[in-house]
């Protein structure tokens, strides 16, 4: 994946997350970093260009890294856990959707 393709996918994902979570919790996207303040603490989701991954810091599950899987159009956990949207949906109690543009 090219740098520009990663940036486009990551920016689209972060914007969709901000919109989807923002109706249920305090979510702010600034400079490629999404910060979500919830009852259990603060979640941080950011793009990491050198590895072409999305990184998550969660007060419930700790740090996780996600790489885009073109075959499924999902951000897959690099350690084999659930995809990013499923993981965040479960932790935050919201239904999240995203489609690559």
GIVEN-V357125 format. One record per residue. D_CENTER is the distance of its C-alpha to the mean C-alpha in Angstrom with 2 decimals. Layout:
# GIVEN-V357125
D_CENTER / D_CENTER
This chain:
# GIVEN-V357125
18.01 / 19.25 / 17.77 / 17.91 / 16.28 / 13.24 / 13.19 / 13.64 / 10.92 / 8.27 / 9.96 / 10.19 / 6.59 / 6.13 / 9.54 / 9.11 / 6.67 / 9.34 / 12.00 / 11.23 / 10.80 / 13.47 / 16.18 / 15.90 / 14.97 / 15.23 / 12.12 / 12.76 / 11.29 / 13.71 / 14.19 / 10.74 / 9.60 / 8.15 / 10.40 / 10.90 / 14.43 / 15.39 / 18.59 / 17.67 / 16.39 / 13.58 / 9.89 / 8.53 / 5.22 / 6.98 / 8.21 / 11.16 / 13.70 / 16.44 / 14.75 / 12.65 / 9.60 / 6.07 / 7.10 / 6.58 / 9.83 / 10.93 / 14.51 / 14.93 / 13.82 / 13.70 / 11.91 / 10.02 / 9.32 / 8.04 / 10.34 / 10.78 / 13.70 / 15.85 / 18.11 / 15.76 / 13.31 / 10.43 / 7.89 / 10.31 / 10.63 / 13.23 / 15.33 / 15.64 / 13.77 / 12.04 / 9.31 / 5.67 / 6.75 / 10.00 / 9.15 / 7.52 / 10.30 / 12.82 / 12.25 / 12.17 / 14.70 / 13.37 / 13.17 / 10.11 / 10.86 / 10.01 / 12.59 / 12.85 / 15.48
